[in-house]
Amino acid sequence: LPCEYCAAHEYAALAAAEAAEAAELRAVAADEGADRQLAEMRAELERALDAAQQRLALAGRTYGDEHVMSATCLNDVATFVQAFGRFDEAEALFERASKLQRRLLGDTHPHCIATLQNLVALYAAKGDRSKQEGMEMLVQALQASASTEPDVLAQAPGPGDSARAPPAAAAPEIRPPRPPANALTAGLILPL
């Protein structure tokens, strides 16, 4: 005959096993929930990538491939491609967008700088520290250069304001730092 002590141990062991099984079932359910959530997120990203590719095709048909809108759409597609971990494809798309923007808008335009910042994030995701650091320096130099460019619209006379006061004395020119030689040789300065 089993003693009460042994029966209590058996009951405790059975309760512990049931608790462990319940915890395992909760973990499986949580994993299935997480898997379902990841699948939903992936499907949403796929729909967003498809929509971005459709906008790119539409921009190409409407404005041509050498238009600012096409460059913006290239940047959008690259962002979603990067989200899927297709880094080489995303890099090529970001570079195409950057070349177009630089040619059409100028190096210091905010859209150009934003695309270069996307390249910084891409290099970080790829783990390419040297390209990341070089591109960060380029972005900083372009931002500094953009902040020292005169604001032509602010200096233009307003409507009916032909006798506008002369602008205040200009601050000394601050030259942005040049990107390091390694950024130039690493191909970080994208040719036009």
TAZI-V728308 format. One record per residue. N is the residue number from 1. RES is the residue in three letters. D_FIRST is the distance of its C-alpha to the first C-alpha in Angstrom with 2 decimals. Layout:
n:N res:RES d_first:D_FIRST
n:N res:RES d_first:D_FIRST
This chain:
n:1 res:LEU d_first:0.00
n:2 res:PRO d_first:3.75
n:3 res:CYS d_first:6.35
n:4 res:GLU d_first:9.43
n:5 res:TYR d_first:11.46
n:6 res:CYS d_first:9.92
n:7 res:ALA d_first:10.09
n:8 res:ALA d_first:13.59
n:9 res:HIS d_first:14.52
n:10 res:GLU d_first:13.68
n:11 res:TYR d_first:15.65
n:12 res:ALA d_first:18.39
n:13 res:ALA d_first:18.64
n:14 res:LEU d_first:18.92
n:15 res:ALA d_first:21.48
n:16 res:ALA d_first:23.35
n:17 res:ALA d_first:23.57
n:18 res:GLU d_first:24.84
n:19 res:ALA d_first:27.28
n:20 res:ALA d_first:28.51
n:21 res:GLU d_first:29.00
n:22 res:ALA d_first:30.84
n:23 res:ALA d_first:32.98
n:24 res:GLU d_first:33.77
n:25 res:LEU d_first:34.77
n:26 res:ARG d_first:36.95
n:27 res:ALA d_first:38.53
n:28 res:VAL d_first:39.24
n:29 res:ALA d_first:40.72
n:30 res:ALA d_first:42.78
n:31 res:ASP d_first:43.93
n:32 res:GLU d_first:44.86
n:33 res:GLY d_first:46.68
n:34 res:ALA d_first:48.43
n:35 res:ASP d_first:49.25
n:36 res:ARG d_first:50.65
n:37 res:GLN d_first:52.63
n:38 res:LEU d_first:53.99
n:39 res:ALA d_first:54.96
n:40 res:GLU d_first:56.77
n:41 res:MET d_first:58.54
n:42 res:ARG d_first:59.58
n:43 res:ALA d_first:60.92
n:44 res:GLU d_first:62.84
n:45 res:LEU d_first:64.31
n:46 res:GLU d_first:65.29
n:47 res:ARG d_first:67.10
n:48 res:ALA d_first:68.82
n:49 res:LEU d_first:69.89
n:50 res:ASP d_first:71.23
n:51 res:ALA d_first:73.16
n:52 res:ALA d_first:74.56
n:53 res:GLN d_first:75.69
n:54 res:GLN d_first:77.35
n:55 res:ARG d_first:79.15
n:56 res:LEU d_first:80.31
n:57 res:ALA d_first:81.70
n:58 res:LEU d_first:83.37
n:59 res:ALA d_first:84.88
n:60 res:GLY d_first:86.22
n:61 res:ARG d_first:87.82
n:62 res:THR d_first:89.15
n:63 res:TYR d_first:90.32
n:64 res:GLY d_first:90.19
n:65 res:ASP d_first:88.04
n:66 res:GLU d_first:90.24
n:67 res:HIS d_first:89.59
n:68 res:VAL d_first:87.72
n:69 res:MET d_first:85.47
n:70 res:SER d_first:84.50
n:71 res:ALA d_first:83.66
n:72 res:THR d_first:81.49
n:73 res:CYS d_first:79.66
n:74 res:LEU d_first:79.19
n:75 res:ASN d_first:77.59
n:76 res:ASP d_first:75.23
n:77 res:VAL d_first:74.19
n:78 res:ALA d_first:73.63
n:79 res:THR d_first:71.35
n:80 res:PHE d_first:69.05
n:81 res:VAL d_first:69.23
n:82 res:GLN d_first:68.14
n:83 res:ALA d_first:65.15
n:84 res:PHE d_first:63.97
n:85 res:GLY d_first:64.32
n:86 res:ARG d_first:67.39
n:87 res:PHE d_first:69.17
n:88 res:ASP d_first:72.04
n:89 res:GLU d_first:73.04
n:90 res:ALA d_first:72.82
n:91 res:GLU d_first:74.93
n:92 res:ALA d_first:77.64
n:93 res:LEU d_first:77.72
n:94 res:PHE d_first:77.91
n:95 res:GLU d_first:80.71
n:96 res:ARG d_first:82.65
n:97 res:ALA d_first:82.30
n:98 res:SER d_first:83.40
n:99 res:LYS d_first:86.46
n:100 res:LEU d_first:87.54
n:101 res:GLN d_first:87.07
n:102 res:ARG d_first:88.92
n:103 res:ARG d_first:91.80
n:104 res:LEU d_first:92.04
n:105 res:LEU d_first:91.13
n:106 res:GLY d_first:91.72
n:107 res:ASP d_first:89.39
n:108 res:THR d_first:88.80
n:109 res:HIS d_first:88.04
n:110 res:PRO d_first:84.70
n:111 res:HIS d_first:83.42
n:112 res:CYS d_first:84.23
n:113 res:ILE d_first:82.45
n:114 res:ALA d_first:79.39
n:115 res:THR d_first:79.13
n:116 res:LEU d_first:79.40
n:117 res:GLN d_first:76.61
n:118 res:ASN d_first:74.51
n:119 res:LEU d_first:75.27
n:120 res:VAL d_first:74.08
n:121 res:ALA d_first:70.72
n:122 res:LEU d_first:70.58
n:123 res:TYR d_first:71.27
n:124 res:ALA d_first:68.56
n:125 res:ALA d_first:66.06
n:126 res:LYS d_first:67.18
n:127 res:GLY d_first:66.85
n:128 res:ASP d_first:70.55
n:129 res:ARG d_first:71.29
n:130 res:SER d_first:74.91
n:131 res:LYS d_first:75.95
n:132 res:GLN d_first:74.10
n:133 res:GLU d_first:75.92
n:134 res:GLY d_first:79.26
n:135 res:MET d_first:78.95
n:136 res:GLU d_first:77.94
n:137 res:MET d_first:81.15
n:138 res:LEU d_first:83.18
n:139 res:VAL d_first:81.75
n:140 res:GLN d_first:82.54
n:141 res:ALA d_first:86.06
n:142 res:LEU d_first:86.69
n:143 res:GLN d_first:85.35
n:144 res:ALA d_first:87.65
n:145 res:SER d_first:90.53
n:146 res:ALA d_first:89.86
n:147 res:SER d_first:89.85
n:148 res:THR d_first:93.27
n:149 res:GLU d_first:94.96
n:150 res:PRO d_first:97.40
n:151 res:ASP d_first:96.40
n:152 res:VAL d_first:99.34
n:153 res:LEU d_first:98.59
n:154 res:ALA d_first:98.48
n:155 res:GLN d_first:101.91
n:156 res:ALA d_first:103.59
n:157 res:PRO d_first:105.82
n:158 res:GLY d_first:104.39
n:159 res:PRO d_first:106.24
n:160 res:GLY d_first:109.55
n:161 res:ASP d_first:108.80
n:162 res:SER d_first:111.51
n:163 res:ALA d_first:112.26
n:164 res:ARG d_first:108.80
n:165 res:ALA d_first:108.68
n:166 res:PRO d_first:108.43
n:167 res:PRO d_first:104.93
n:168 res:ALA d_first:104.01
n:169 res:ALA d_first:104.47
n:170 res:ALA d_first:101.97
n:171 res:ALA d_first:99.26
n:172 res:PRO d_first:99.48
n:173 res:GLU d_first:98.03
n:174 res:ILE d_first:94.57
n:175 res:ARG d_first:94.00
n:176 res:PRO d_first:90.46
n:177 res:PRO d_first:88.99
n:178 res:ARG d_first:89.44
n:179 res:PRO d_first:86.33
n:180 res:PRO d_first:85.64
n:181 res:ALA d_first:87.02
n:182 res:ASN d_first:83.55
n:183 res:ALA d_first:83.08
n:184 res:LEU d_first:86.30
n:185 res:THR d_first:85.53
n:186 res:ALA d_first:81.95
n:187 res:GLY d_first:83.36
n:188 res:LEU d_first:82.17
n:189 res:ILE d_first:85.61
n:190 res:LEU d_first:85.67
n:191 res:PRO d_first:89.10
n:192 res:LEU d_first:90.81
